[in-house]
Amino acid sequence: MKAEPDDPRIIYERVDGSMHFTVWMNNSEQKTVLSHPIETSDWKDVLSQEDGRPDDGMMNIKLDPLGYRTLYRSIN
């Protein structure tokens, strides 16, 4: 979903017939916010089970240094 040369932050996704996962990774020593357009609003954090909702169609994920976050949603 997002990978740029010389940027240590990436977003990738995995989708099958029933589940959709996005993984947000910060491979830098600084805190960061990764942003990506997301249309659906039914995301949950895999570890905390907190809701993950986009703001005006943009998902903004705060990440600690060398941190990651995984979101998921069921596909009906």
PDB file with SEQRES, HELIX, SHEET and CRYST1 records, atoms N, CA, C and O in Angstrom:
SEQRES   1 A   76  MET LYS ALA GLU PRO ASP ASP PRO ARG ILE ILE TYR GLU          
SEQRES   2 A   76  ARG VAL ASP GLY SER MET HIS PHE THR VAL TRP MET ASN          
SEQRES   3 A   76  ASN SER GLU GLN LYS THR VAL LEU SER HIS PRO ILE GLU          
SEQRES   4 A   76  THR SER ASP TRP LYS ASP VAL LEU SER GLN GLU ASP GLY          
SEQRES   5 A   76  ARG PRO ASP ASP GLY MET MET ASN ILE LYS LEU ASP PRO          
SEQRES   6 A   76  LEU GLY TYR ARG THR LEU TYR ARG SER ILE ASN                  
SHEET    1 AA1 6 LYS A   2  ALA A   3  0                                        
SHEET    2 AA1 6 ARG A   9  VAL A  15 -1                                        
SHEET    3 AA1 6 MET A  19  ASN A  26 -1                                        
SHEET    4 AA1 6 TYR A  68  SER A  74 -1                                        
SHEET    5 AA1 6 TRP A  43  ASP A  45 -1                                        
SHEET    6 AA1 6 ASP A  51  GLY A  52 -1                                        
SHEET    1 AA2 2 THR A  32  PRO A  37  0                                        
SHEET    2 AA2 2 MET A  58  LEU A  63 -1                                        
CRYST1    1.000    1.000    1.000  90.00  90.00  90.00 P 1           1          
ATOM      1  N   MET A   1       0.827  -1.186   0.000  1.00  0.00           N  
ATOM      2  CA  MET A   1       0.000   0.000   0.000  1.00  0.00           C  
ATOM      3  C   MET A   1       0.872   1.251   0.000  1.00  0.00           C  
ATOM      4  O   MET A   1       0.551   2.245  -0.650  1.00  0.00           O  
ATOM      5  N   LYS A   2       1.990   1.187   0.745  1.00  0.00           N  
ATOM      6  CA  LYS A   2       2.900   2.338   0.778  1.00  0.00           C  
ATOM      7  C   LYS A   2       4.300   1.828   1.037  1.00  0.00           C  
ATOM      8  O   LYS A   2       4.562   1.189   2.056  1.00  0.00           O  
ATOM      9  N   ALA A   3       5.193   2.112   0.112  1.00  0.00           N  
ATOM     10  CA  ALA A   3       6.610   1.812   0.252  1.00  0.00           C  
ATOM     11  C   ALA A   3       7.343   2.737  -0.713  1.00  0.00           C  
ATOM     12  O   ALA A   3       7.103   2.718  -1.920  1.00  0.00           O  
ATOM     13  N   GLU A   4       8.233   3.539  -0.159  1.00  0.00           N  
ATOM     14  CA  GLU A   4       8.945   4.510  -0.978  1.00  0.00           C  
ATOM     15  C   GLU A   4      10.445   4.370  -0.741  1.00  0.00           C  
ATOM     16  O   GLU A   4      10.874   4.080   0.376  1.00  0.00           O  
ATOM     17  N   PRO A   5      11.246   4.575  -1.790  1.00  0.00           N  
ATOM     18  CA  PRO A   5      12.701   4.518  -1.612  1.00  0.00           C  
ATOM     19  C   PRO A   5      13.155   5.510  -0.536  1.00  0.00           C  
ATOM     20  O   PRO A   5      12.635   6.623  -0.446  1.00  0.00           O  
ATOM     21  N   ASP A   6      14.097   5.107   0.248  1.00  0.00           N  
ATOM     22  CA  ASP A   6      14.689   5.943   1.303  1.00  0.00           C  
ATOM     23  C   ASP A   6      13.714   6.337   2.413  1.00  0.00           C  
ATOM     24  O   ASP A   6      14.007   7.245   3.191  1.00  0.00           O  
ATOM     25  N   ASP A   7      12.575   5.678   2.498  1.00  0.00           N  
ATOM     26  CA  ASP A   7      11.623   5.905   3.592  1.00  0.00           C  
ATOM     27  C   ASP A   7      11.500   4.596   4.361  1.00  0.00           C  
ATOM     28  O   ASP A   7      11.026   3.609   3.799  1.00  0.00           O  
ATOM     29  N   PRO A   8      11.912   4.552   5.633  1.00  0.00           N  
ATOM     30  CA  PRO A   8      11.906   3.305   6.391  1.00  0.00           C  
ATOM     31  C   PRO A   8      10.523   2.905   6.913  1.00  0.00           C  
ATOM     32  O   PRO A   8      10.410   1.974   7.710  1.00  0.00           O  
ATOM     33  N   ARG A   9       9.494   3.588   6.481  1.00  0.00           N  
ATOM     34  CA  ARG A   9       8.127   3.274   6.932  1.00  0.00           C  
ATOM     35  C   ARG A   9       7.371   2.609   5.783  1.00  0.00           C  
ATOM     36  O   ARG A   9       7.482   3.022   4.629  1.00  0.00           O  
ATOM     37  N   ILE A  10       6.601   1.573   6.118  1.00  0.00           N  
ATOM     38  CA  ILE A  10       5.820   0.891   5.082  1.00  0.00           C  
ATOM     39  C   ILE A  10       4.433   0.528   5.612  1.00  0.00           C  
ATOM     40  O   ILE A  10       4.207   0.420   6.817  1.00  0.00           O  
ATOM     41  N   ILE A  11       3.530   0.346   4.674  1.00  0.00           N  
ATOM     42  CA  ILE A  11       2.193  -0.179   4.961  1.00  0.00           C  
ATOM     43  C   ILE A  11       1.950  -1.289   3.949  1.00  0.00           C  
ATOM     44  O   ILE A  11       2.141  -1.093   2.749  1.00  0.00           O  
ATOM     45  N   TYR A  12       1.533  -2.442   4.426  1.00  0.00           N  
ATOM     46  CA  TYR A  12       1.149  -3.487   3.482  1.00  0.00           C  
ATOM     47  C   TYR A  12      -0.135  -4.144   3.945  1.00  0.00           C  
ATOM     48  O   TYR A  12      -0.555  -3.982   5.091  1.00  0.00           O  
ATOM     49  N   GLU A  13      -0.756  -4.890   3.039  1.00  0.00           N  
ATOM     50  CA  GLU A  13      -2.037  -5.524   3.354  1.00  0.00           C  
ATOM     51  C   GLU A  13      -2.051  -6.969   2.893  1.00  0.00           C  
ATOM     52  O   GLU A  13      -1.322  -7.369   1.986  1.00  0.00           O  
ATOM     53  N   ARG A  14      -2.902  -7.733   3.547  1.00  0.00           N  
ATOM     54  CA  ARG A  14      -3.176  -9.119   3.175  1.00  0.00           C  
ATOM     55  C   ARG A  14      -4.684  -9.279   3.207  1.00  0.00           C  
ATOM     56  O   ARG A  14      -5.344  -8.852   4.154  1.00  0.00           O  
ATOM     57  N   VAL A  15      -5.224  -9.895   2.169  1.00  0.00           N  
ATOM     58  CA  VAL A  15      -6.670 -10.053   2.049  1.00  0.00           C  
ATOM     59  C   VAL A  15      -6.966 -11.475   1.576  1.00  0.00           C  
ATOM     60  O   VAL A  15      -6.300 -11.994   0.680  1.00  0.00           O  
ATOM     61  N   ASP A  16      -7.965 -12.092   2.186  1.00  0.00           N  
ATOM     62  CA  ASP A  16      -8.493 -13.348   1.649  1.00  0.00           C  
ATOM     63  C   ASP A  16     -10.009 -13.219   1.584  1.00  0.00           C  
ATOM     64  O   ASP A  16     -10.518 -12.099   1.633  1.00  0.00           O  
ATOM     65  N   GLY A  17     -10.727 -14.286   1.479  1.00  0.00           N  
ATOM     66  CA  GLY A  17     -12.167 -14.232   1.324  1.00  0.00           C  
ATOM     67  C   GLY A  17     -12.940 -13.769   2.545  1.00  0.00           C  
ATOM     68  O   GLY A  17     -14.111 -13.409   2.427  1.00  0.00           O  
ATOM     69  N   SER A  18     -12.310 -13.770   3.726  1.00  0.00           N  
ATOM     70  CA  SER A  18     -13.045 -13.413   4.933  1.00  0.00           C  
ATOM     71  C   SER A  18     -12.382 -12.330   5.790  1.00  0.00           C  
ATOM     72  O   SER A  18     -13.057 -11.699   6.603  1.00  0.00           O  
ATOM     73  N   MET A  19     -11.069 -12.103   5.626  1.00  0.00           N  
ATOM     74  CA  MET A  19     -10.364 -11.139   6.469  1.00  0.00           C  
ATOM     75  C   MET A  19      -9.480 -10.211   5.633  1.00  0.00           C  
ATOM     76  O   MET A  19      -8.966 -10.586   4.579  1.00  0.00           O  
ATOM     77  N   HIS A  20      -9.324  -8.997   6.140  1.00  0.00           N  
ATOM     78  CA  HIS A  20      -8.474  -7.982   5.506  1.00  0.00           C  
ATOM     79  C   HIS A  20      -7.578  -7.415   6.611  1.00  0.00           C  
ATOM     80  O   HIS A  20      -8.077  -6.896   7.609  1.00  0.00           O  
ATOM     81  N   PHE A  21      -6.271  -7.513   6.436  1.00  0.00           N  
ATOM     82  CA  PHE A  21      -5.297  -7.020   7.405  1.00  0.00           C  
ATOM     83  C   PHE A  21      -4.458  -5.916   6.776  1.00  0.00           C  
ATOM     84  O   PHE A  21      -4.124  -5.984   5.593  1.00  0.00           O  
ATOM     85  N   THR A  22      -4.118  -4.901   7.560  1.00  0.00           N  
ATOM     86  CA  THR A  22      -3.119  -3.910   7.158  1.00  0.00           C  
ATOM     87  C   THR A  22      -2.069  -3.851   8.256  1.00  0.00           C  
ATOM     88  O   THR A  22      -2.397  -3.856   9.443  1.00  0.00           O  
ATOM     89  N   VAL A  23      -0.806  -3.794   7.852  1.00  0.00           N  
ATOM     90  CA  VAL A  23       0.308  -3.734   8.792  1.00  0.00           C  
ATOM     91  C   VAL A  23       1.048  -2.428   8.528  1.00  0.00           C  
ATOM     92  O   VAL A  23       1.471  -2.154   7.405  1.00  0.00           O  
ATOM     93  N   TRP A  24       1.195  -1.632   9.575  1.00  0.00           N  
ATOM     94  CA  TRP A  24       1.823  -0.310   9.527  1.00  0.00           C  
ATOM     95  C   TRP A  24       3.126  -0.405  10.302  1.00  0.00           C  
ATOM     96  O   TRP A  24       3.106  -0.710  11.494  1.00  0.00           O  
ATOM     97  N   MET A  25       4.262  -0.151   9.654  1.00  0.00           N  
ATOM     98  CA  MET A  25       5.561  -0.367  10.285  1.00  0.00           C  
ATOM     99  C   MET A  25       6.440   0.880  10.188  1.00  0.00           C  
ATOM    100  O   MET A  25       6.524   1.526   9.143  1.00  0.00           O  
ATOM    101  N   ASN A  26       7.089   1.197  11.306  1.00  0.00           N  
ATOM    102  CA  ASN A  26       8.012   2.318  11.386  1.00  0.00           C  
ATOM    103  C   ASN A  26       9.401   1.772  11.709  1.00  0.00           C  
ATOM    104  O   ASN A  26       9.680   1.422  12.856  1.00  0.00           O  
ATOM    105  N   ASN A  27      10.254   1.699  10.724  1.00  0.00           N  
ATOM    106  CA  ASN A  27      11.612   1.195  10.926  1.00  0.00           C  
ATOM    107  C   ASN A  27      12.592   2.362  11.064  1.00  0.00           C  
ATOM    108  O   ASN A  27      13.680   2.345  10.489  1.00  0.00           O  
ATOM    109  N   SER A  28      12.187   3.377  11.837  1.00  0.00           N  
ATOM    110  CA  SER A  28      13.053   4.526  12.098  1.00  0.00           C  
ATOM    111  C   SER A  28      13.146   4.747  13.609  1.00  0.00           C  
ATOM    112  O   SER A  28      12.390   4.154  14.379  1.00  0.00           O  
ATOM    113  N   GLU A  29      14.062   5.589  14.016  1.00  0.00           N  
ATOM    114  CA  GLU A  29      14.294   5.888  15.427  1.00  0.00           C  
ATOM    115  C   GLU A  29      13.421   7.037  15.939  1.00  0.00           C  
ATOM    116  O   GLU A  29      13.548   7.431  17.098  1.00  0.00           O  
ATOM    117  N   GLN A  30      12.536   7.581  15.097  1.00  0.00           N  
ATOM    118  CA  GLN A  30      11.670   8.692  15.491  1.00  0.00           C  
ATOM    119  C   GLN A  30      10.208   8.260  15.492  1.00  0.00           C  
ATOM    120  O   GLN A  30       9.807   7.374  14.737  1.00  0.00           O  
ATOM    121  N   LYS A  31       9.413   8.905  16.358  1.00  0.00           N  
ATOM    122  CA  LYS A  31       7.967   8.716  16.289  1.00  0.00           C  
ATOM    123  C   LYS A  31       7.492   9.230  14.950  1.00  0.00           C  
ATOM    124  O   LYS A  31       8.103  10.124  14.366  1.00  0.00           O  
ATOM    125  N   THR A  32       6.399   8.664  14.462  1.00  0.00           N  
ATOM    126  CA  THR A  32       5.885   9.082  13.166  1.00  0.00           C  
ATOM    127  C   THR A  32       4.382   8.873  13.094  1.00  0.00           C  
ATOM    128  O   THR A  32       3.797   8.192  13.936  1.00  0.00           O  
ATOM    129  N   VAL A  33       3.773   9.460  12.093  1.00  0.00           N  
ATOM    130  CA  VAL A  33       2.379   9.195  11.744  1.00  0.00           C  
ATOM    131  C   VAL A  33       2.371   8.747  10.293  1.00  0.00           C  
ATOM    132  O   VAL A  33       2.827   9.469   9.406  1.00  0.00           O  
ATOM    133  N   LEU A  34       1.853   7.556  10.059  1.00  0.00           N  
ATOM    134  CA  LEU A  34       1.681   7.059   8.696  1.00  0.00           C  
ATOM    135  C   LEU A  34       0.238   7.316   8.290  1.00  0.00           C  
ATOM    136  O   LEU A  34      -0.687   7.059   9.061  1.00  0.00           O  
ATOM    137  N   SER A  35       0.050   7.818   7.085  1.00  0.00           N  
ATOM    138  CA  SER A  35      -1.291   8.135   6.592  1.00  0.00           C  
ATOM    139  C   SER A  35      -1.517   7.448   5.253  1.00  0.00           C  
ATOM    140  O   SER A  35      -0.615   7.347   4.421  1.00  0.00           O  
ATOM    141  N   HIS A  36      -2.747   6.979   5.068  1.00  0.00           N  
ATOM    142  CA  HIS A  36      -3.110   6.335   3.799  1.00  0.00           C  
ATOM    143  C   HIS A  36      -4.629   6.438   3.624  1.00  0.00           C  
ATOM    144  O   HIS A  36      -5.372   6.308   4.597  1.00  0.00           O  
ATOM    145  N   PRO A  37      -5.095   6.670   2.392  1.00  0.00           N  
ATOM    146  CA  PRO A  37      -6.549   6.710   2.171  1.00  0.00           C  
ATOM    147  C   PRO A  37      -7.185   5.345   2.452  1.00  0.00           C  
ATOM    148  O   PRO A  37      -6.706   4.313   1.980  1.00  0.00           O  
ATOM    149  N   ILE A  38      -8.255   5.360   3.217  1.00  0.00           N  
ATOM    150  CA  ILE A  38      -9.007   4.142   3.555  1.00  0.00           C  
ATOM    151  C   ILE A  38     -10.491   4.493   3.467  1.00  0.00           C  
ATOM    152  O   ILE A  38     -10.933   5.474   4.064  1.00  0.00           O  
ATOM    153  N   GLU A  39     -11.256   3.702   2.730  1.00  0.00           N  
ATOM    154  CA  GLU A  39     -12.679   3.988   2.555  1.00  0.00           C  
ATOM    155  C   GLU A  39     -13.548   3.366   3.635  1.00  0.00           C  
ATOM    156  O   GLU A  39     -14.561   3.951   4.018  1.00  0.00           O  
ATOM    157  N   THR A  40     -13.177   2.199   4.133  1.00  0.00           N  
ATOM    158  CA  THR A  40     -14.004   1.499   5.117  1.00  0.00           C  
ATOM    159  C   THR A  40     -13.668   1.956   6.530  1.00  0.00           C  
ATOM    160  O   THR A  40     -12.552   2.399   6.801  1.00  0.00           O  
ATOM    161  N   SER A  41     -14.650   1.842   7.432  1.00  0.00           N  
ATOM    162  CA  SER A  41     -14.455   2.353   8.795  1.00  0.00           C  
ATOM    163  C   SER A  41     -14.634   1.290   9.876  1.00  0.00           C  
ATOM    164  O   SER A  41     -14.859   1.623  11.039  1.00  0.00           O  
ATOM    165  N   ASP A  42     -14.536   0.026   9.507  1.00  0.00           N  
ATOM    166  CA  ASP A  42     -14.794  -1.046  10.468  1.00  0.00           C  
ATOM    167  C   ASP A  42     -13.514  -1.763  10.914  1.00  0.00           C  
ATOM    168  O   ASP A  42     -13.530  -2.973  11.141  1.00  0.00           O  
ATOM    169  N   TRP A  43     -12.419  -1.031  11.039  1.00  0.00           N  
ATOM    170  CA  TRP A  43     -11.135  -1.605  11.414  1.00  0.00           C  
ATOM    171  C   TRP A  43     -10.994  -1.739  12.935  1.00  0.00           C  
ATOM    172  O   TRP A  43     -11.544  -0.944  13.697  1.00  0.00           O  
ATOM    173  N   LYS A  44     -10.247  -2.760  13.354  1.00  0.00           N  
ATOM    174  CA  LYS A  44      -9.908  -2.958  14.765  1.00  0.00           C  
ATOM    175  C   LYS A  44      -8.420  -3.275  14.858  1.00  0.00           C  
ATOM    176  O   LYS A  44      -7.841  -3.883  13.958  1.00  0.00           O  
ATOM    177  N   ASP A  45      -7.810  -2.848  15.969  1.00  0.00           N  
ATOM    178  CA  ASP A  45      -6.426  -3.171  16.237  1.00  0.00           C  
ATOM    179  C   ASP A  45      -6.349  -4.632  16.694  1.00  0.00           C  
ATOM    180  O   ASP A  45      -7.123  -5.046  17.557  1.00  0.00           O  
ATOM    181  N   VAL A  46      -5.442  -5.401  16.136  1.00  0.00           N  
ATOM    182  CA  VAL A  46      -5.324  -6.827  16.459  1.00  0.00           C  
ATOM    183  C   VAL A  46      -5.011  -7.047  17.937  1.00  0.00           C  
ATOM    184  O   VAL A  46      -5.584  -7.942  18.557  1.00  0.00           O  
ATOM    185  N   LEU A  47      -4.109  -6.247  18.511  1.00  0.00           N  
ATOM    186  CA  LEU A  47      -3.691  -6.469  19.897  1.00  0.00           C  
ATOM    187  C   LEU A  47      -4.633  -5.849  20.921  1.00  0.00           C  
ATOM    188  O   LEU A  47      -5.001  -6.507  21.895  1.00  0.00           O  
ATOM    189  N   SER A  48      -5.028  -4.601  20.720  1.00  0.00           N  
ATOM    190  CA  SER A  48      -5.833  -3.899  21.728  1.00  0.00           C  
ATOM    191  C   SER A  48      -7.338  -4.020  21.498  1.00  0.00           C  
ATOM    192  O   SER A  48      -8.123  -3.771  22.412  1.00  0.00           O  
ATOM    193  N   GLN A  49      -7.743  -4.395  20.301  1.00  0.00           N  
ATOM    194  CA  GLN A  49      -9.151  -4.457  19.891  1.00  0.00           C  
ATOM    195  C   GLN A  49      -9.807  -3.075  19.837  1.00  0.00           C  
ATOM    196  O   GLN A  49     -11.031  -2.981  19.753  1.00  0.00           O  
ATOM    197  N   GLU A  50      -9.008  -1.996  19.884  1.00  0.00           N  
ATOM    198  CA  GLU A  50      -9.547  -0.643  19.730  1.00  0.00           C  
ATOM    199  C   GLU A  50      -9.993  -0.435  18.285  1.00  0.00           C  
ATOM    200  O   GLU A  50      -9.419  -0.997  17.352  1.00  0.00           O  
ATOM    201  N   ASP A  51     -11.033   0.387  18.123  1.00  0.00           N  
ATOM    202  CA  ASP A  51     -11.479   0.740  16.781  1.00  0.00           C  
ATOM    203  C   ASP A  51     -10.420   1.582  16.088  1.00  0.00           C  
ATOM    204  O   ASP A  51      -9.748   2.399  16.718  1.00  0.00           O  
ATOM    205  N   GLY A  52     -10.283   1.375  14.792  1.00  0.00           N  
ATOM    206  CA  GLY A  52      -9.416   2.200  13.958  1.00  0.00           C  
ATOM    207  C   GLY A  52     -10.264   2.829  12.872  1.00  0.00           C  
ATOM    208  O   GLY A  52     -10.679   2.147  11.935  1.00  0.00           O  
ATOM    209  N   ARG A  53     -10.521   4.096  12.985  1.00  0.00           N  
ATOM    210  CA  ARG A  53     -11.410   4.767  12.041  1.00  0.00           C  
ATOM    211  C   ARG A  53     -10.659   5.846  11.273  1.00  0.00           C  
ATOM    212  O   ARG A  53      -9.894   6.619  11.849  1.00  0.00           O  
ATOM    213  N   PRO A  54     -10.892   5.885   9.960  1.00  0.00           N  
ATOM    214  CA  PRO A  54     -10.284   6.958   9.171  1.00  0.00           C  
ATOM    215  C   PRO A  54     -10.955   8.298   9.466  1.00  0.00           C  
ATOM    216  O   PRO A  54     -12.101   8.346   9.913  1.00  0.00           O  
ATOM    217  N   ASP A  55     -10.239   9.366   9.214  1.00  0.00           N  
ATOM    218  CA  ASP A  55     -10.744  10.723   9.382  1.00  0.00           C  
ATOM    219  C   ASP A  55     -10.862  11.334   7.994  1.00  0.00           C  
ATOM    220  O   ASP A  55      -9.855  11.588   7.333  1.00  0.00           O  
ATOM    221  N   ASP A  56     -12.090  11.569   7.554  1.00  0.00           N  
ATOM    222  CA  ASP A  56     -12.342  12.100   6.204  1.00  0.00           C  
ATOM    223  C   ASP A  56     -11.663  11.255   5.131  1.00  0.00           C  
ATOM    224  O   ASP A  56     -11.066  11.791   4.197  1.00  0.00           O  
ATOM    225  N   GLY A  57     -11.754   9.931   5.267  1.00  0.00           N  
ATOM    226  CA  GLY A  57     -11.212   9.026   4.258  1.00  0.00           C  
ATOM    227  C   GLY A  57      -9.720   8.768   4.356  1.00  0.00           C  
ATOM    228  O   GLY A  57      -9.147   8.124   3.477  1.00  0.00           O  
ATOM    229  N   MET A  58      -9.074   9.265   5.422  1.00  0.00           N  
ATOM    230  CA  MET A  58      -7.632   9.075   5.582  1.00  0.00           C  
ATOM    231  C   MET A  58      -7.355   8.412   6.930  1.00  0.00           C  
ATOM    232  O   MET A  58      -7.730   8.939   7.978  1.00  0.00           O  
ATOM    233  N   MET A  59      -6.701   7.264   6.894  1.00  0.00           N  
ATOM    234  CA  MET A  59      -6.290   6.591   8.124  1.00  0.00           C  
ATOM    235  C   MET A  59      -4.945   7.168   8.533  1.00  0.00           C  
ATOM    236  O   MET A  59      -4.012   7.204   7.730  1.00  0.00           O  
ATOM    237  N   ASN A  60      -4.840   7.618   9.778  1.00  0.00           N  
ATOM    238  CA  ASN A  60      -3.617   8.194  10.323  1.00  0.00           C  
ATOM    239  C   ASN A  60      -3.208   7.374  11.538  1.00  0.00           C  
ATOM    240  O   ASN A  60      -3.903   7.374  12.555  1.00  0.00           O  
ATOM    241  N   ILE A  61      -2.093   6.682  11.435  1.00  0.00           N  
ATOM    242  CA  ILE A  61      -1.651   5.768  12.485  1.00  0.00           C  
ATOM    243  C   ILE A  61      -0.372   6.315  13.120  1.00  0.00           C  
ATOM    244  O   ILE A  61       0.640   6.496  12.443  1.00  0.00           O  
ATOM    245  N   LYS A  62      -0.429   6.577  14.432  1.00  0.00           N  
ATOM    246  CA  LYS A  62       0.746   7.021  15.178  1.00  0.00           C  
ATOM    247  C   LYS A  62       1.580   5.803  15.554  1.00  0.00           C  
ATOM    248  O   LYS A  62       1.055   4.804  16.046  1.00  0.00           O  
ATOM    249  N   LEU A  63       2.887   5.901  15.317  1.00  0.00           N  
ATOM    250  CA  LEU A  63       3.786   4.792  15.616  1.00  0.00           C  
ATOM    251  C   LEU A  63       5.001   5.267  16.403  1.00  0.00           C  
ATOM    252  O   LEU A  63       5.577   6.315  16.112  1.00  0.00           O  
ATOM    253  N   ASP A  64       5.376   4.481  17.400  1.00  0.00           N  
ATOM    254  CA  ASP A  64       6.588   4.729  18.157  1.00  0.00           C  
ATOM    255  C   ASP A  64       7.807   4.372  17.303  1.00  0.00           C  
ATOM    256  O   ASP A  64       7.669   3.720  16.268  1.00  0.00           O  
ATOM    257  N   PRO A  65       8.998   4.795  17.734  1.00  0.00           N  
ATOM    258  CA  PRO A  65      10.210   4.367  17.030  1.00  0.00           C  
ATOM    259  C   PRO A  65      10.270   2.843  16.947  1.00  0.00           C  
ATOM    260  O   PRO A  65      10.050   2.149  17.940  1.00  0.00           O  
ATOM    261  N   LEU A  66      10.565   2.341  15.775  1.00  0.00           N  
ATOM    262  CA  LEU A  66      10.649   0.903  15.512  1.00  0.00           C  
ATOM    263  C   LEU A  66       9.355   0.176  15.880  1.00  0.00           C  
ATOM    264  O   LEU A  66       9.379  -1.004  16.230  1.00  0.00           O  
ATOM    265  N   GLY A  67       8.239   0.874  15.800  1.00  0.00           N  
ATOM    266  CA  GLY A  67       6.946   0.303  16.175  1.00  0.00           C  
ATOM    267  C   GLY A  67       6.143  -0.177  14.986  1.00  0.00           C  
ATOM    268  O   GLY A  67       6.492   0.068  13.831  1.00  0.00           O  
ATOM    269  N   TYR A  68       5.065  -0.862  15.294  1.00  0.00           N  
ATOM    270  CA  TYR A  68       4.154  -1.342  14.259  1.00  0.00           C  
ATOM    271  C   TYR A  68       2.747  -1.403  14.825  1.00  0.00           C  
ATOM    272  O   TYR A  68       2.538  -1.346  16.037  1.00  0.00           O  
ATOM    273  N   ARG A  69       1.808  -1.519  13.932  1.00  0.00           N  
ATOM    274  CA  ARG A  69       0.414  -1.703  14.329  1.00  0.00           C  
ATOM    275  C   ARG A  69      -0.265  -2.510  13.244  1.00  0.00           C  
ATOM    276  O   ARG A  69      -0.043  -2.275  12.056  1.00  0.00           O  
ATOM    277  N   THR A  70      -1.096  -3.465  13.646  1.00  0.00           N  
ATOM    278  CA  THR A  70      -1.816  -4.296  12.704  1.00  0.00           C  
ATOM    279  C   THR A  70      -3.312  -4.078  12.921  1.00  0.00           C  
ATOM    280  O   THR A  70      -3.820  -4.213  14.035  1.00  0.00           O  
ATOM    281  N   LEU A  71      -4.000  -3.740  11.844  1.00  0.00           N  
ATOM    282  CA  LEU A  71      -5.448  -3.557  11.873  1.00  0.00           C  
ATOM    283  C   LEU A  71      -6.101  -4.647  11.041  1.00  0.00           C  
ATOM    284  O   LEU A  71      -5.507  -5.164  10.095  1.00  0.00           O  
ATOM    285  N   TYR A  72      -7.336  -4.991  11.407  1.00  0.00           N  
ATOM    286  CA  TYR A  72      -8.060  -6.008  10.642  1.00  0.00           C  
ATOM    287  C   TYR A  72      -9.530  -5.635  10.549  1.00  0.00           C  
ATOM    288  O   TYR A  72     -10.042  -4.813  11.308  1.00  0.00           O  
ATOM    289  N   ARG A  73     -10.183  -6.265   9.597  1.00  0.00           N  
ATOM    290  CA  ARG A  73     -11.637  -6.174   9.477  1.00  0.00           C  
ATOM    291  C   ARG A  73     -12.140  -7.428   8.788  1.00  0.00           C  
ATOM    292  O   ARG A  73     -11.445  -8.031   7.970  1.00  0.00           O  
ATOM    293  N   SER A  74     -13.353  -7.804   9.131  1.00  0.00           N  
ATOM    294  CA  SER A  74     -13.991  -8.962   8.504  1.00  0.00           C  
ATOM    295  C   SER A  74     -14.616  -8.518   7.182  1.00  0.00           C  
ATOM    296  O   SER A  74     -15.146  -7.413   7.062  1.00  0.00           O  
ATOM    297  N   ILE A  75     -14.538  -9.398   6.210  1.00  0.00           N  
ATOM    298  CA  ILE A  75     -15.172  -9.160   4.915  1.00  0.00           C  
ATOM    299  C   ILE A  75     -16.409 -10.032   4.853  1.00  0.00           C  
ATOM    300  O   ILE A  75     -16.324 -11.257   4.941  1.00  0.00           O  
ATOM    301  N   ASN A  76     -17.539  -9.404   4.702  1.00  0.00           N  
ATOM    302  CA  ASN A  76     -18.801 -10.182   4.652  1.00  0.00           C  
ATOM    303  C   ASN A  76     -19.234 -10.438   3.242  1.00  0.00           C  
ATOM    304  O   ASN A  76     -20.265 -11.072   3.018  1.00  0.00           O  
TER     305      ASN A  76                                                      
END                                                                             
